[in-house]
């Protein structure tokens, strides 16, 4: 292996994007406990990074980088086999001919338990980095098959751009979108459990006597707006079935959604299972102004854009 060449340790750094669900239809619970969805994913310019460094000792260790932009002390991120990046490295080791021990250093920028797929981005970056570190030689398609074993959002973090997700979100079709859309992400100082939000949606539907149907496709209007980068058209068709469940669990989100609508956002929605709120802006300048206005109110907000590419290698060096 090259990791031992020249007496140095090889280290590979990769990054992968978080995402916003610009449309999310959710079906009834399935016998396996999951829910079928029809979603349009958009990768946005907020990236997780994973540095995979070969170690002489066997096994997989993980730590959080001091370069993380989140308040690490307040985060509940498992630093063991429960971590999705660790699981990704373990899965990669199973299919690699000559795996070594590896240390994963994760730089967190995507909100934790925020409905933006940060853990999935970690896993995608870890898969790509370990594939390079161990000279696995797996193609993107082969990595995507492994990614699907780790969670519904991991294949999209590998793919990036914009895509339609069906099944549990893992059956992806690229949306071939290249035009820019600008957003402001309003970060919460708490997280929401994705399974808990799905359960709350089931509870609300049952209480109201609503029989959900299996979603089979996404709305054509959403796809055409995303492909055209038409923020005004998209503002009329944004959709998230999980939003009312997230608001039921965290009623304060209603104020955030309303504030965005009254301060220049074209539309607002809860991202995925929340609690991050995504405000759709007319353009980059409008997004910057909206983020600044939120900052003046003491609210943490980030101006981002999408679509952006999926997971990629940033560096491959000998230490």
N, C-alpha and C positions, 0 to 999 in steps of 0.2 A: 504493500500500500504506500501511496505517496505521503501519508501522514507521518511516516517514520523517516522519509528521505531527508538527508542532510542533518539528521539529529534533531530536527525541529518537530513541533506538534502542529498539525494542520488545523485550521479554524475556518469555518465557512459561515458567512453571515447572509441571511435572507430576510426579505420583508414581504408582508401580505396585507391587503387592505381590509378595513371594516366595510360594512355595507348598510344600505338603507333599503327597506322593502317599500317600493313606491306603490305597490299593490299587493294585498295579501288576503286571499279568500281561504277560509278554514272550513273543512268538512266536519262531520260528526266523528266521535272517537271510533277507532277501528278495533277489531278483536285483539291486535297486538299492543293496544294502548296508545298508539300514535294517532295523529290526525293527518289526513290527506290535505294538501294545500295546492293552491295555484297562485304563484307569486311572480312578481317582476323584481329582480334584485338589481341594485345599482351599487357598484363598488365606488367608494368615495376616498378622498385624499387624506385619510387618517390611517396610518400604517402601524402595525405591530412589527417588531424585529426580533429575530431569534439568531443568536450566535451559537453554533454547534462546534465545540472544540474536542478533539480526540484526547482521551485520557489513558494513562497506562493501566489504571485500575479498571476492572470490569464494571458494568452497570451504567445506569443513567442517573445523573444528578441534575438539579435545576435550581436556578436562582433568578432574582429580579434585578435588572440593571438599575444603577443609581441615575441613569439618564432618562428613566421613565418620567413622563410628564404628569402622571397621576399621583395622588397622595398615597404612596405605597403603604404607609403605616396603617391606613384605614381600610385597606383592601383585604378581603378574605380569599386569597389565592392559594390553593393547595400546592405545596412544593414537594409532591410525591407522585405516586403512580396515578392519582386522581387527576393530575394536571393533563390537559388534552395534548400539550406539546410532548410530554413524557410518553403518553400513549402512542403518539405518532412516531416518535423515535423507536419505541419498542416494536411497533409494527414494521417499521423500515428495517430494523435489525433482523427480524424474522425472515425477510426476503432477500437480504444481502449476503453475499458469499463470505465476506471478510469484515464483519462489523467489529468495531473496537468499543471500549468504554467511551462515553461521551458526556460532556457537561453542556447543558443548555442555559444560556443567559438570555432572558426575555426582557425586551424593552416595551413597556406597556404605554400605549397612547389611546387605545380605543376603550371607552368606558366599560368597566367590568359589570356584568349582569345588566347591561344597558340596552339590550335588544339590537346590537350592531355586529354581533358575531366576532367579538374580540378573541375569545378562546379558540374559535374555529380558524381565525387568521393565524394564531400561534401554531396551531396544528399544521396548517398548510405550509407555513414557513419552515417548520421543523422537518416536515417530510422532504421538502426541496433541499434544505441544507444537509440533511443526513444522506440523502441520495447522492449528493455531490461528495460529501465527506468520505463515504464508503465506496465510492466509484460504483454505485448501484446500476447506473446505466438505464434506469427506468424512464420511459417516455412520459410525456404529460398525461396521455390517456391512461397509462398504467398507474401513474400516481393518483389520478382521479378515482380509479377503482379502489385503491387503498383508502383514499380520503373518505369515500362513501361509508366505509366501515367505522369511521370515527364520529360521524355526525352529519346531519343534513346540510349544514352551511359550509362544511370544509371543502367540498368540491368547488363551490363557487369562489371561495377565497383563493383557490388555485387558479381558476379561470379568469376572474375579474371582469371588467367591462360592465356589460348589462346582459341579463339572461332571464329566461323564463324557467321557473322551477316548478315541477309537478311531482306527484307522489308525495313523499314526505319532504320534498324540496330538493332531493338529490338527483332527479331526472332533469338535467339541464339542457337548454337549447340557447345558444348565444343569440342575443337580440340584434347584433350588428349595429350597435349605436356608437356614434363617434362625437356627436355634438354635445357641448358642455351644458350642464345644469348646475346651478349654484344653490347651496343650502346653508343654513345656520343650524348647528346642533346645540340644543340646550341640554346641558348635562345635569343630572340629578346627583344629590349627595347620598343616594341610597340605591340599592339594586332591587330587581324583581326576579324571582325565580321563574324561568320559562315554563316548567311544568305547572307551577301554581297558576300562572296566567291562563294557560289552556284549560285547567280545571275550572277556573272561575268562569270562563266563557261557556263551558258545558253547563255549569250551574245556572248561569243567567238564562241560557236558552231553555233549559228544562223548566225553570220557574215561569218563563213566559210562554211555554208550550210551543216553542219554535223547533221545527224539525229541519235541521240543516241538511243540505244536499251535498253530495260529493262534487267538489269543483273539478271540472275537466279541462278548463283552459282559462287564460286571462283575457281581459277585455281588450279588444282591438284598439280602442281609443287610447289606452295606456301605452301600448307598444308604439303606436304611431307618434305619440307625443314625445316619448323617450328617444326614439330614433331621430326625430327632427330637432331635439333639444328645445322644444316649444314649451317654455315654462308656463305660459298662460293657459295653453290647452291642457297641460298636465294638472294644473291647479284644480280643474273641474272634475278630474277623474281619480285623484288620489283616494286610496281605499285601504283600510286595515281592519279586518274583522276582530283582531285582538285588542283594538284600541279601547273599546268600552269595558273590557275585562280589566285592562291595566288601570284605567281610570277608577273602576270600582274598587280595586285594591289600593290605589294611591290617588285619592280624590284631588289632591293638590295639582295633579297634572292638568285638570280642567282649566285652572287659572293660566298655566303656561301656554296651553293651546290657544286660549282666548287672547292672551297678551300678544302673541305673534300675529294673530289675525288683525288686531287693532293697531299694530305698529309697522305695517308695511309689508308683512309677509303675504305672498300670493295665496298660500295655503299652509296649514300645519297638520301634522299627524304624529302619532306615537310611532317610533321606529320599532318594528317587529313586536316583541313582547314587552318593550319599554324597559326602564322609564325614560330613556332618552327621547326628546321631542325633536323632530326634524321640521324646520321651517323652510319652505320653498321660496327662494328669492328670485327677483326678475333677472338679475345679472350679478357679476362679481362686486360691483360698487354697492349695490343695494344690500348684498349679503354682509359686506364689511360694515356698512352703516348700522344694520340691524344688530350685528354682533357687538358693536361698540355701545349701542343704546342699552343692550342687555347688561354689558359690563358695568355701565354706570349705575345700574340697579343692583349691582353686587351679584349678578347671576353669571355663572360660568358658561360661556358660549363660544363656539368655534365656527368660523366660516370655512366651508369645505366645498369641493366640487367633484363631479363625477360625469361620465365614467372614467375610471383609471385602470391601468393594467392589474392583472392578478399577481400572485406570488412570483418573486424573481430573486436571483442571487445578486447580492451587493458586493461581496468580496470573497476571495478564496486565497488564503495566505498561509505561510509557514511562520510560526511564532519563534 
